Amino acid sequence: MSSPILVLTTFPDIDTAQRMSREMVQAKLAACVNIAAAGQSIYMWEGKIFQETEHIAIIKTTDKCYPELESYIKTQHPYELPEIISTPITNGSKDYLDWLMNDLTNELTTKTTS
């Protein structure tokens, strides 16, 4: 049985965030993606501290979709090592979670029977 999860990733610009989010939803890798306003990320990379403007994406999907979603992000993302973090959704609006699960489960059924 599939369970709902949230996946977080960041993008260097709004155009990339919008394009990849749209592709994730069209491919049924995600039911919904929220793109937050630009914010600052501070991190260490190859021994140097960086501060960059990024857009965070909050991706609503399922654990069954996760492997394909992760693969998509890794291959399409402009970063060498994109942030990809997943956490289970343990509580939420039943109606919303039912919609999320039905939206992606219907696509999984279609993919496996085609």
N, C-alpha and C positions, 0 to 999 in steps of 0.2 A: 504494500500500500504506500502511496506517495504522501509526503507531508510538505506543507508550505514552508518556505524559507525566504530570508532576505539576503541579498548579495549586494555588497558595496564595492564600487570601483570609482576611480577618479579619471578625469580627462583633462588634457592641457588647454582645451578651448571648447567653446559652446558648439561650434559646427561639428566637431568630431563626436561630442557627447550626443547631440541630436541625431546624427546619422547612424551611429552605432546603436543607440536606444531604439530607433525606429526599426532597424534591421532585426534586433532581438525580438521585438514584439511581432513583426511580420513573420519571422521564422518560428514563432511559438516557443521560443526559448524563455520568454518572460510574458507574464500577463500584463504587467504595467511597469514602467520605469519613471521615477521622478528624478528630475535634474535640478539640483539646488543651485542657487546663485553662486557666483565665483567667491571663493574663499582662499585663504592662505594655507599652504602645507609647508611644514618645516621638517626636513629629514636629512639623514646622513647617507651619502652615496659615494662609494669609492674613496672614503677618507675625508670627504669635504661635506660641510653643512650647506644645504640649499634651502632657499625659500622661494616657492613658486605659487603662482595663481592657478588654481584648479577648480573644476566643477565636479562635485560628487554626484554619483548616480546611485539611487536606491532602487534595486531591482527586486520585484516580487515574482517569485517562481516556485518551483518544487524541487525536492531533492532528486527526483528522477530526471529532471531537466538539467540539473547542475553540471554533470560531466560535459555535456555538449555545449552548455553556456560557457563554462570555463575555457574550453577549447576554442570557441569562437572569439572570446575576449583576447586570449593569448595570441591568436593568429592575426587578428584585425587591429589590435591596439597599437598606437604609435610608440608606446613606451617599451623598452627592452624588458622590463620587469613590472608589469602593471599590478597595482593593488587589486586583489580579488579575495574578499573576505565573506564568509557565509555564516549565518546564524539561524537557528530554528525559530519559527514563529510559534510560540507556545499558547498565546491567547490573542483574541481579536474578535471583531464583529463576525458572527457566524455567517451572516448574509454575504459579507465581503469575501471571507475565506472560502465559502462555497463557490462564489463566482470565480475566484482565482483558480481553485482546484478544477472546476468544471471546464473553464476556458482552456487550461493546459492538458487536462486528462482527455478531453475530446480530441485534441490534436494528436496526443500520443496514440490513441486508439486508431485514428485514421492512418498515422504513419506506419503502424505495425501491421495493419490489414491491407495496405496498398501493395 
